[in-house]
């Protein structure tokens, strides 16, 4: 179970012990997302997981949202009309200039925040921009905003981690965008070395762990491929 250690410690930094314990149990007892059930619940106006309400809670920074809601929010996004796992970035290369710098000044942070907000308005699960936004807020000393966005990022990663173990195809993790595979592994302290696609719908990411050992993790991208091909059959 070594692949959970870093992520669980990472989670506990931002949560109280009781909350962390409940979420940890969900991750150590992973559950494959039932996509049909999720789809039904997020479209049911009487359900606590009705998607318009979920996304409204998320956007108003409601820190009462827990793992069950984040699982429906994250995986349920695949059934929204604007979902496209391969959509072009709304801000293009606007942030590239800031990655070349060793540190950001306040003006840099203001620009990064502006571009990240644009990107996240277009795609609420652009996790790279979420990470940039957290960094910019921390640099500006806006710790409360940084903590709110870290909370969101933590729970999105835990939603992914709760979907499997990554140990083999049967226990593969589920993601809604290929880039989330790399973000999860980076959060766990693993260095990505290579990527292999196995038919019919598995990504295998070869890694080097923080302790120097090598390994790899499986991701199930069946739903990504199905939803993309359903919406864009001409590109299949």
C-alpha positions as CSV (number, residue, x, y, z in Angstrom):
1,X,0.0,0.0,0.0
2,X,3.0,2.3,-0.3
3,X,1.4,4.2,-3.1
4,X,-1.1,5.7,-0.6
5,X,1.3,6.9,2.0
6,X,2.3,10.3,0.6
7,X,-1.2,11.1,-0.6
8,X,-2.8,10.3,2.8
9,X,-0.2,12.5,4.6
10,X,-0.8,15.2,2.1
11,X,-4.5,15.0,2.8
12,X,-4.1,15.1,6.6
13,X,-2.3,18.4,6.4
14,X,-5.5,20.2,5.4
15,X,-8.2,18.2,7.3
16,X,-9.1,17.7,10.9
17,X,-8.3,14.2,12.3
18,X,-11.9,13.0,12.2
19,X,-12.5,14.2,8.6
20,X,-9.1,12.8,7.6
21,X,-9.9,9.4,9.1
22,X,-13.3,9.1,7.3
23,X,-11.7,10.0,4.0
24,X,-8.7,7.8,4.5
25,X,-11.1,4.8,5.1
26,X,-12.8,5.5,1.7
27,X,-9.4,5.5,0.0
28,X,-8.1,2.4,1.7
29,X,-11.4,0.7,0.7
30,X,-11.6,1.9,-2.9
31,X,-14.8,1.7,-4.9
32,X,-15.0,1.6,-8.7
33,X,-17.3,4.5,-9.8
34,X,-20.7,3.3,-10.9
35,X,-21.1,5.6,-13.8
36,X,-24.7,4.8,-14.5
37,X,-25.6,5.4,-10.9
38,X,-23.7,8.7,-10.8
39,X,-25.3,9.8,-14.1
40,X,-28.8,9.1,-12.6
41,X,-28.1,10.9,-9.4
42,X,-26.6,14.0,-10.9
43,X,-29.7,14.4,-13.1
44,X,-32.2,13.8,-10.3
45,X,-33.4,17.1,-9.0
46,X,-34.3,15.5,-5.6
47,X,-30.8,14.1,-5.1
48,X,-28.2,15.7,-3.0
49,X,-25.9,15.1,-5.9
50,X,-27.9,17.0,-8.5
51,X,-25.2,18.5,-10.6
52,X,-26.3,22.2,-10.8
53,X,-26.3,22.2,-6.9
54,X,-23.0,20.4,-6.7
55,X,-21.2,22.7,-9.0
56,X,-22.8,25.7,-7.2
57,X,-21.4,24.5,-3.9
58,X,-18.0,23.9,-5.5
59,X,-17.9,27.4,-7.0
60,X,-18.9,29.2,-3.8
61,X,-16.0,27.4,-2.0
62,X,-18.2,25.4,0.3
63,X,-15.8,23.5,2.5
64,X,-18.6,21.3,3.8
65,X,-18.4,19.2,0.7
66,X,-16.9,15.8,1.4
67,X,-15.7,12.9,-0.6
68,X,-19.1,11.5,-1.7
69,X,-20.0,14.8,-3.3
70,X,-16.6,15.3,-4.8
71,X,-16.8,11.8,-6.4
72,X,-20.2,12.8,-8.0
73,X,-18.9,16.2,-8.9
74,X,-15.7,14.9,-10.5
75,X,-16.9,11.8,-12.3
76,X,-20.3,13.5,-13.1
77,X,-18.5,16.2,-15.1
78,X,-18.1,13.6,-17.9
79,X,-21.9,13.8,-18.5
80,X,-22.0,17.6,-18.9
81,X,-22.4,19.1,-22.3
82,X,-19.2,21.1,-22.2
83,X,-17.1,18.1,-21.2
84,X,-14.2,17.3,-23.6
85,X,-11.1,15.6,-22.1
86,X,-9.0,16.9,-25.0
87,X,-10.3,20.4,-25.1
88,X,-7.7,23.1,-26.1
89,X,-6.6,25.4,-23.3
90,X,-8.6,28.6,-23.1
91,X,-5.5,30.7,-22.3
92,X,-3.1,29.0,-24.7
93,X,0.5,29.8,-23.8
94,X,-0.2,32.9,-21.7
95,X,1.3,31.4,-18.6
96,X,4.5,30.0,-20.2
97,X,6.5,33.2,-19.5
98,X,5.9,32.7,-15.7
99,X,7.2,29.1,-15.7
100,X,10.6,30.4,-16.9
101,X,11.0,32.4,-13.7
102,X,12.5,31.0,-10.5
103,X,10.1,33.1,-8.4
104,X,7.0,35.3,-8.9
105,X,6.7,38.9,-7.8
106,X,3.3,40.4,-6.8
107,X,2.6,41.6,-10.4
108,X,3.4,38.2,-11.7
109,X,1.0,36.7,-9.2
110,X,-1.8,39.0,-10.3
111,X,-1.3,37.9,-13.9
112,X,-1.2,34.3,-13.0
113,X,-4.3,34.6,-10.9
114,X,-6.2,36.3,-13.7
115,X,-5.2,33.7,-16.3
116,X,-6.0,30.8,-13.9
117,X,-9.4,32.2,-13.1
118,X,-10.2,32.4,-16.9
119,X,-9.0,28.8,-17.4
120,X,-11.0,27.5,-14.4
121,X,-14.1,29.3,-15.5
122,X,-13.8,27.4,-18.8
123,X,-12.8,24.1,-17.2
124,X,-13.4,23.7,-13.5
125,X,-11.2,20.6,-13.4
126,X,-8.1,22.1,-15.0
127,X,-5.9,20.9,-12.1
128,X,-2.7,22.4,-13.5
129,X,-4.2,25.9,-13.3
130,X,-5.6,25.1,-9.8
131,X,-2.0,24.3,-8.7
132,X,-0.8,27.6,-10.2
133,X,-3.6,29.5,-8.5
134,X,-2.7,28.0,-5.1
135,X,1.0,28.9,-5.6
136,X,0.1,32.5,-6.6
137,X,-2.2,33.0,-3.7
138,X,0.5,31.7,-1.3
139,X,3.1,34.0,-2.8
140,X,0.8,37.0,-2.3
141,X,0.2,36.0,1.3
142,X,-3.5,35.2,0.7
143,X,-3.4,32.1,2.8
144,X,-7.1,31.7,3.2
145,X,-7.8,31.6,-0.5
146,X,-4.8,29.3,-1.0
147,X,-6.3,26.9,1.6
148,X,-9.7,26.9,0.0
149,X,-8.3,25.9,-3.4
150,X,-6.0,23.4,-1.8
151,X,-9.0,21.9,-0.1
152,X,-10.7,21.5,-3.5
153,X,-7.6,20.0,-5.1
154,X,-7.1,17.6,-2.2
155,X,-10.6,16.3,-2.5
156,X,-10.5,15.9,-6.3
157,X,-7.3,13.9,-5.9
158,X,-8.9,11.8,-3.2
159,X,-11.9,11.2,-5.5
160,X,-9.5,9.7,-8.0
161,X,-7.6,7.8,-5.4
162,X,-10.8,6.3,-4.0
163,X,-11.7,4.7,-7.3
164,X,-9.0,2.0,-7.2
165,X,-5.5,1.2,-6.1
166,X,-3.7,1.6,-9.5
167,X,-2.0,-1.8,-8.8
168,X,-3.3,-3.6,-11.9
169,X,-6.0,-3.4,-14.6
170,X,-8.7,-4.7,-12.4
171,X,-8.0,-2.1,-9.7
172,X,-7.0,0.8,-12.1
173,X,-7.7,4.4,-11.1
174,X,-10.4,6.3,-13.0
175,X,-9.8,9.9,-14.3
176,X,-11.8,12.3,-16.4
177,X,-8.7,13.7,-18.2
178,X,-5.4,12.0,-19.1
179,X,-3.3,14.9,-17.5
180,X,-4.9,14.0,-14.1
181,X,-2.9,10.8,-14.1
182,X,0.3,12.7,-13.9
183,X,-0.9,15.2,-11.3
184,X,-2.1,12.4,-9.0
185,X,1.3,10.6,-9.2
186,X,3.2,13.8,-8.7
187,X,1.2,14.5,-5.6
188,X,2.2,11.1,-4.4
189,X,5.9,11.9,-4.9
190,X,6.3,9.6,-7.9
191,X,8.4,10.7,-11.0
192,X,6.8,9.7,-14.3
193,X,9.2,7.9,-16.6
194,X,7.1,6.6,-19.4
195,X,3.6,6.0,-20.6
196,X,2.1,2.9,-22.3
197,X,-1.4,2.4,-23.6
198,X,-2.9,-1.1,-23.3
199,X,-6.0,-2.2,-25.2
200,X,-8.8,-1.8,-24.8
201,X,-8.6,1.2,-22.5
202,X,-5.8,1.3,-20.0
203,X,-3.0,3.7,-19.4
204,X,0.1,2.4,-17.6
205,X,2.4,5.0,-16.2
206,X,5.9,3.9,-15.3
207,X,7.3,5.7,-12.4
208,X,10.3,6.2,-10.1
209,X,9.3,6.6,-6.5
210,X,10.7,9.1,-4.0
211,X,12.6,6.3,-2.4
212,X,14.4,5.5,-5.6
213,X,12.4,2.3,-6.5
214,X,10.7,1.9,-9.8
215,X,7.1,0.9,-10.4
216,X,4.0,1.8,-12.3
217,X,0.3,2.4,-12.0
218,X,-2.8,1.6,-14.1
219,X,-5.6,4.0,-15.1
220,X,-8.9,3.1,-16.7
221,X,-9.8,5.6,-19.4
222,X,-12.8,3.7,-20.8
223,X,-15.3,6.4,-20.0
224,X,-13.0,9.1,-21.4
225,X,-12.8,7.3,-24.7
226,X,-16.6,6.5,-24.8
227,X,-17.7,10.0,-24.0
228,X,-15.3,11.6,-26.4
229,X,-16.2,9.3,-29.3
230,X,-19.9,9.8,-28.5
231,X,-19.6,13.6,-28.8
232,X,-17.0,13.7,-31.6
233,X,-17.6,10.5,-33.7
234,X,-16.0,12.1,-36.7
235,X,-12.6,12.0,-34.9
236,X,-12.9,8.4,-33.7
